[in-house]
């Protein structure tokens, strides 16, 4: 095995792609197949050029023709897709074991690298995109492990996109072979020799024996925290979602919050908005995708991100059947721009009346040449709209709604215009009994041992808080008979 003299997790300069490919080629334990279709023939080329590839590559295949691809891997609806990638990995891995395991299985760790990619057209403005993965044995005769990811290639030139893809593929293989015991170091090393301006990883999933203790929700969080992506999604089951597949051509309803904890108000907001949103866009538009968004700014509010706290929020939302979006988009117009990348259908953003103050605070738009006007131009294009949940003052019971919200004097006409045009709408049919509920009060009651907090949250949320002792909850002491 070649000595790993430098890596991105050890504080030294990371190895370049050529050196990584050479180290893999010189490691006699690693032997496997490269299967690349679409525009993805760049990864194996780097291993051939590095030298010593005969010790690593059992086979290289490019089933470029769709009929040939179908004949080998089976038919599929889309060729640049996760199902196609998985069929490639499974087929080639099984083939390696059936052909080679008996002869060299005691000394060889088999692998398959696969990708299916579409680069942007020549000098076009379209981003390249694709799926990439590796299925491998960490040790001879071991059970398999797998990493799959989805990338967006942001270079404008076709050749540059292909170059970035080749580097990313080498980084993925090197990370799988040498950093599988440190998934977060592996994640950090994926952009070695690249930059966020060239490539984005908007989905990654670890599975198999070596990653049995990996929580892919945390890996999704790390993608955004480390700047490899601006956003990441996972389903109520914890399954990582790829945004372009989950959101493609669908109406979207998104609620931003801290969800610390999830309360009756949290669900009442999205439930009220759903009915109003569907009535506005018509049922012919399809069922909207509902997202509960947590921003990185919110997660960092107390300093370093507390993973236990993050997972508590994720578990509560999952228990309520909600899909979670983690984003680095504090400004709402940036969130709207992200969602518009994947759909041209209507988008509804749900917020409390208190958040209208932030929305109309001009200090948040100082980096835009057009200031707050430019931000609203970006926010409300493509039939986007905001739904506002009322706020009842705990001091005097006053109800703040769209019709009595007071914007700054210089923005009142702008606010009125946006309301008149239907860009900002009042949520109706809300449960008035929930208006006195505030997350901060729930947290305080939990810490004090005041059981009245139970009535302020959904039953499934209360069960999670009690079972896991979240937010300072203490099990009541047994009372002696």
N, C-alpha and C positions, 0 to 999 in steps of 0.2 A: 504494500500500500504506500502511495506517495505521501510524504509528510505535508501536512497543511501548515504552511509557514505564515500564513496571514489570513485573517478573515474579518468580516465586518462586525463581529460581536466581540472581538478581542482587543479593540482599541487601536489596531494598526490600519494602515491603508488597505482597502479591499483589493483583492486580486482582480485583474482585468479578465475579460471573458476568455481570451486566448489561453491564459495561464490556468484558469479554472478547467477549461476543456482538456488541457494537457494533463492536469492532475487526475482527472477522471479517467482519461485514456491509459494512464500509467498504473491505475489501481486495478489489479488483475481479478479482483473479486466481482467487479461490475461488468455485466454482459447483458445486452438486450437489443431492443428494436426501436427504431425511430419511424413513426408513421405520421406523415404530414400531408394534408390535403388543402385545397384552396391555394392561398398565396403563402403558405407556411413552410417552404422548403429551405428555410434559412438556418435552422438550428443544427441539423445534422452536418451541414456544410462547414460549420465552425469546428466540429469535431474532426472532420476529415482534414481540414487545413492545419489544425493544431499538431498533428502527427501522432502516430501510435494508435490510430483508430481501430486497427484490426483486433486489438485486444479488448475493445469495448463494444463494437457494433456487430451484432449477429446479422442484422438485416436493416436496410433502409427502404421504405416504400412510400411512394407518392401516388395515391389513387386519385389523380387529378380529375379524370373523367367521371361524371356523376353515375353513369351506368356501371362503370367498373367499381366505383365506391359502393354502390348498392349491392353488387354481386358479392363483394367481400364482407361488408359489414351489415347488410340488410337495408331495406328501404327506410327512409325517414322524410318528414315533411320539410325540414330545413337542414342544409348541410353545414352551415356555421351555427351550431347549436350544441347545447349540453348533451342531449341524448346521442348525437352523432359522436361526440368526443368519448362518451362513456362506452359506446359500442366498440370503438377503435381500441381503447385501453383494454377492455375485457377480452376481445377477440385475440389480439396480439399477445397478451400476457398468457392466456391459456395455450396458445400455440407454442410459445417459448418453453413452457413447462412440459408439454407433451413431446416436444422434439429434443429437448436438451437436458431435462432434469435427471434422467437416468445416467447419462454419460458424465455430467459435471455438476450435478446438483449439490454434492457435498462441499464443494469449494467455491461455488458461484452464487452470487446474489443477483437474481434476474430482475430486469426492469423493462418497462415500455414507456417511452415518451411519445406523446401524440399532441397534435394541434390541428385545428380547422379554423382558417382565418380568411377574412376578406379585407384587403387593404383598400384605401381610398383610390379613386381613379387617378390617372396621371395628371399631376398638377391640379387636382380638384380640391374643393373645400370640404370634402367628406372625410370624416375620420375613419381610419381602419379599426377593425374590431375582430375579436376572435376568442376562441376557447383553447386552453392549453392545460395539459395535465401529465402527471407521472404516476405510474403504478409500479411499486418496487418492493423488494425484500431488503430489509436492513441488514440481515445476516442470512447465510445459506440455510435453506430448508425452512426459513421463517414464514409465518403468515404474511400476507401482503398488506401494504399501507398505500395510501393514495392522497395526492394533493391535486385539486383542480382549481383553476382560476379563470377569470374573464378579464380581458385587457381592452383598453381603448388606446389606439396609436394616434398621437396627436400631431406628428410631423406632417407637413404639407406635401412633401415629395414621396412618391411611391417607394423609391429606393431607401429613403431614410426610415420609413415605416418598417420595411423588411429588415434593415439593420437592427433597429430597436427590438424587433421580435426575436432575432437571433440571439442577441445579448440576454434578453429576458429568459429565453429557453435554457441557455447555459446556466444562468443564475438559479433557475428553478431546480435543475438537476443537481447542481452542486449543493444547494441548500438541502435537498432531500437526502443526499448521500452523507453529507458531513455535519448537518445541523438538525437532523430530524429529532434529536433529543432536546433541542432548544427551539421550539416553534417560533418564538418571538424574534430570536436572532435570525432564523430563516426568513421570516417576513421582512425584517429590516434589510436583508441582503439582496432582495429581489430587484432593487433599483441600482445595484452596483454598476457603475459605468453608464448610467442613464440619469435622467432627471424627470421631475414631475411634469415639466413642460413638454416632454416627449411621449410619456406613456402613463396611463392611469390603470390601476388594478381596482375594479369596482366590485369584485366578488372573489372570495377565496374560501375553500372548504377543505378541511383535513379529516381523514377517516382511516380506519384500519388499526392494526395492532399497535403500531408505534405512537398513534395519536389518540388512543382510547381515553386519555384523560384531558384531551383538548376540548375546550368549550368554544365552538365556532362563533358564538355571539361575542366573546371577548376578542377573537381574532378579527371580527368585523369592526369592533370598536378600535382595535389597534390600527387597522387600515386607515381610518380617518385620523386618528391621533398622530400617526407617523407621517401623514401627508401623502400617503400612497393613493388616496381617493378623497373626494370631498363628501361622500356620503356612502352609507352601506345599509342594507336591509336584511331583516330576518323575520320569518313567519312565526305564528304562535307556537308551532312545534319546535322552534329553535333552528329550523332549517334555514340556511343562508339563501337569500334570493338574489338573482341578477336583475337589476332594475329594468333593463330594456325588455326583458321577457315578462316581468311581473306587471309592468306599466304600459306596455305597448298598446297604443290606440285605445286606451281606456280612460273614462272620466275618473278623476282622483279627488278624494276628500281627505284633507290632512289637518290634524289638530296638534298644535305645538304646546308643550307643557313640561313641567318638571316631573309630574307623576310621582310625587314623593309625599304621601302615597297616592295611589289611584283612589278617587272618591266617587260618590254618586254624581257629583257635578261633572267630573271627567267624562263619564259615560253619557250623561244627559246632554252635554254639549254636542257630542258626535251624533247621538241619536236624533236630536232635533234637527241638526244640520242635514243629516241624510235624507229625511223626509222632504225638507224644503229644497234641497239640491236636486233630487230626483224629479220633483214636481216642476222645477225650472227647466231642466234639460230634456225631460221626457224619457219615458222608459225605453224608448227605442235606442237610446244612447248606450244602454247596457248598465249592468250593476257597477257602481263606482268602487274602486279600490280604496279602502280606508287605511290611512297611515297615522300612527301616533309618533310624532317627531320629538326627539330629544337632541338639543344642540350641544356641541362640544363646550360652548361657553357655559351652559348650565351645568354640565358634568364637572367642569373645572371651577365652579363657583367657590368652592371651599379650598382651592389649591390643587393639589395632585388628585387625579381621578381615583376614587375609591371603588375598586372592582366589586366589592361585596355590595356596596350601595347600588352600583349600576345593575348588577344581576338581580337585586331585589326589585328594582323598578321593572326590569325586563320580565321577571317571573310574574309580577302582578298583572302586567299588560297581557302576557301570554295566557294567564288564567282567565282573562276576560275575552280571549279570542282575538286579540288585536295584533296586527303587523307593526313592527317597530322600524322606524327610520332614524338612523343616527346621522347627523349632518354637521358640517362646519359652516352653515349658512345662517349667521345671526340675522342678517337683513332679509326681510320677507321677499324683496324683489329678486334676491339671489336664489332663494328657495324656488320661486316661481320659474326662474330661468332654468334651473335644474330639471324640474318636472316637465317643462316644455321641450326638453331634449328628447323625451320619450313619448310624448303624446301631443296631439293637436286637439284633443277633446277638452271639454270644460274642466277647470280645476277650482275647487272650493277650499278656502283656508278658514278654519274655525279658530276664533280667539275670544277671550274675555274682553269686556269693555275696558278694563284697566290697560290692556295692551294697545288700545287705540292711541293712548298718550305717547307710547314709544313709536308707533307707526307715524305719527305726525310730529316727531321731534327732529328738527332739521340737522341737528349735530351728527346724526347717523349717516348723512348723505354728503358730507363735506368732500369725500373723495370722488364724487361724480361731478363732471363738468356742468351737467344740467341740474344738479342738486336734487331736491325733493321731487321736482317735476319729472326729471328723468327716471327716478326710482319708481314713480307711479306709472309712467309709461311702460316700463318693463314689467311691473307687477300685474297690470290689468289687461295686457294684450292676450290674445288667444282665448277670449271668453273666460278669464279668471275673475273670481269674485271673493269677497270676504263676508263671512257670517259672524255676527257679534252676539255673544251671550251676555245678558245683563249682569250688572254688578250692584249688589245691595250693600250700602254702607253699614258696617257694624256699629257705627256711632249713632247715626240718626235714622237709619232705615231708608234713606233716599236711594232710589233706583236709577242707575246710569244706563241709558239706552242710546241707540243710534240717534234718536230724535232730540235728545237733550245733551249729548256730549258736546263739550265746549273746546273746540280747537283754538290754537293761538290766534289772536286777532288777524294777523296777516294771512292766515290759512283758512279762515272760515268759509270764504267763497269757494275755495278749492274743495274743501270738505263737502260743502253743500252740493257742488257739482257731481262729485263722486257718488254721493248718496242718491241724487236725482237720477243718475244714469244707471243705478242698480249695481254699481261696483261694490258698494258697502251696504249690507242688508242686516236688518234686525232679525234675530232668531225668535220665532214664536213657539207656542206649545211647549214651553219649558216647564219643568216641575218647580213650582214656587217654593215647595217645602225644602228644596235643596239649596236655595239661594243663600241661606246663612252659613253654609258649609265652606270652610277655608282649610286648605291643606296644612297651613301653619298651626291652626287650632287642633287638628287631628294629631299632628306630631306632638304637640304639647300635652294633650290628654293621654297619649300613649306613654309618654315619659313619666307623667304624674301617677299613672295607674288608674286614671279615670275611665271606667268602662264605657262611658257614653260614646266614646269614639266608634264603637262597634256599629252603631246606627248610622254613621256618617260614611261608611265605605261598603262596597258590595261584599256579600258573604264570602265569596271565594278569595277576596283580598284579605279580609279579616283572618281567614284560616291560614293563609301564608304568613302573615305578620306574626301570628301566635306560634305557629309551628317552628318558624325559624328565628324567633326572637328579634324581629327587625325593629329598627328605629327606637331602641331602648326598651322594648316590651319585656316585661318580667312576668313569668307565670305566677299567678296568685299562690301564696303559701297555703298549705293544707291547714284547715282549722281543726284543732283537737276536739273530739266528741265530749 
